[in-house]
């Protein structure tokens, strides 16, 4: 029986089936906290607790969230948690049974169970978090997986932007040509002009990219070619 007022989050296991025969497995889960802990003076959960689920049943384990305030250690000292911290973890062993006999046992897992959005967490969605040397890793909800996916998406978007910039750079000559064509259309120039200075049309001077323009007459329209182009 859990202490009154404690906030729980459900850990989901099963259903499970034999991959060859399709026979459904019963499931047994052993849970123990990493430390003796109390909530508002009441012991949290026993040193070891067993959950049993029949074949073809989705098992839900309501375990106290590990990131809530109100916990005390075995001596009654308040455990103050900063955001993102957990007061304890759970050691979990999962066994699959067929006709009351254990046919498969999963390695023990060490799990932190923050409340998050409060939805049930499939045991298979937990991912490994960094741990101290010589200790087994701590598993946490798949919110970390989403964070990694968001980071990957951001990296992919940055790569796409870089690729677009490179494509634009490679097409500078085409962009220059297109801009000049648009200017010509907007100003309704004739297709062929033999004397640029008649009727008030400006004189067009075509220069290489690094050519000196100091001698170009005032009022002329200078067109500089991209690097490597010659008039």
N, C-alpha and C positions, 0 to 999 in steps of 0.2 A: 504494500500500500504506500503510495507516494505521499509526501507531505502536502498539506493543503496550501494552495496558492502557487505551487511550483509550476513553471511553464515548461511544457514538454514538446518534443518534436518526434514524429514517428519515423522509424527506420524500417524500410520495406524489404522483405525477403520473399522469394518464391513468386509463383509456383515453379517447381522444377520437375523435369522429366528425363528419363533415360534416353540418350540420343539414339540408341539402337532400337530398343523395343517400344519406346514411347511411354513406358510405364511411369506413372506419377510417383514422385518421392514425397514422403513425409519429411518435415524439416525440424531440427532441434537447434536452438541457438543458446549459447552460454554467454552471459554478459557479466562483467565485473568492472567496477570503477578502478581507475588508476590510483586512487587514494581514498582514505576514509573521509567522507565529507557529509556535512549536514546542511539543511536548509531551514533557516529561522529556528535553530535549535533541535530540529527533528532529523534523525538519520535518513540519508537520502535513499539508497537502495542497499540490499544485502551485499556482502562480500562477493557472492556469486548467485546469479539468478538464472533460471532456465525457462525458456519459452519453447512451447511445442505447437506445431501447426500440422494439420491433417493434409493428406495429398490433395493437390489441385486447389489449395487455399493460398491466397495472398496474405502473408503474415505481416502484421504491423506491430512494431515494438515501440511503445510510447516511453521515450527516455527523456529525463530532464535535460533541457538545453544547457550546454556547457558555458555559455557566455552571459548568463544572467547574474544580476546582483542578488545578494541575500545569502550566499553560501558562507559556510564557516568550516574551518578545519577541525580535526579531531579534538583539538584543545578548546574549541569554542571561539577562536579568533576569526574576526570577519575577513573574508577574502575580497579585496577590492580589485576590480578588473578595469583595465583601460579598454577603450574601444578596440575590438579585434582580438582581445585576449580570451582565453578559456581557462576555467578553474581546474578542469580535469579532463581526462579522456576515458574512453571505454575500451576494454579488451574484449574482443568478440570472437567466438569460435562458432562456425556453422557446420552442421552435420546433415547429410542426406541419408534417409533410411528407406529401405524397401522390405516390407514384411518384418518391421521392427529391428532389422539388422542394418548397421551402418555400412553403406556402400561407398561413400565418399566423405572426406573431411577436408574442409578448407583450412589453410594456415591461419593462425591467429592474426587478427587485424587490430590495430590501435586507432581509434576513431575519435575525433573531435566533432561535436554535434552542436554548432551554433544554431540559433533559432531561424535566422534568415527570413524567408517569406512564410515560414510555417507549414509549407507543403511537405508531404511524405517524401523521404529520400530513398530511392532504390539503392540497396547496398552496392550494386554493380556500378553506380554512377560516381562513387567516391574516388578521388584522385589523391596521389601521394603529395604530401607537403614536406618541405625541408625539416630535418630533425637534427638533433645533436649527434656527434660522432658516437659510434658503437651502440646506438639505439635504433630500434625498428622505426620506420617512417610512420608519421601520423597521417591518417586518411581524413579528408574533409569533403564537404558537399561539393557538387559539380559547379557551384558558383565560380570556383577557381577555373574550371574548364571554360566557362563563358568568358572570364577575364582574358584567358589565353587566346580564345577565339577572337575577341575584340581587338587584342593587340595584333594578331595575325592579319585581321581585316584592315587595320590601319596601315600596316606595313605594305599590304597589297595595294591599297589606294595610293600610298606614296610612290610605289614603284610604277603604277599606272600613270601618275602625274609626270614622273620623270620621263617615261617613255613618250608621253604626249609632247613634252617639251623638246625632246630629241627629234621627234618627227617634224615638229614645227621648224626647228633649226635647219633640218635637212631640206626643207621646202621653202627657204627664204627666197630663192630666185623666183619661184612660182608666185609667192606672195607679193613680191615687188612688181612682177608683171601684172598681176591681178589688180593691184592698187592703181597702177598707171592707167590700165584699161578703164577702170571705173572713173578716174578723173577725166579721161578723154570723153567718155560717154556723158558725164554730167555737164561738161562744158560744150557739148555738141560740136566738137571740132570736125571738119571735113575729113574724109578718108585720106586724102592726099593733100599736103600743103607744100608748095614749092617755094614760097617766101613767107617765113614765119612772122616777119615784121609788118606785113600788109594787113590792113583792116584791124590793126591794133592787137594782133595775136602776139604773145610773147615768144621770144627766141628760145628754143630748146637746145641746151648744150649737154652732150653725153660725155661723161668723164669716167675714167677708170676709178676704182675704189680709193686709191691713194693719190690721185692726181691733184696738183695745185690749182685752186680755183680763184686765186687772187686776181688773175687777169680777165676773168669772165665779166662782160659788161653788166652794168646794173640793169635790173628788170628782167634778166634772163631766168629761165626755168632750168635748174641743173638737175640732171638725172645721173646718179652715181651707180655704176654697175657693181654687182657683188664681187667679192674677192675672187680673182682668177678669171673673170670675164674681161674681154677686150672689145672695144667698139668696132 
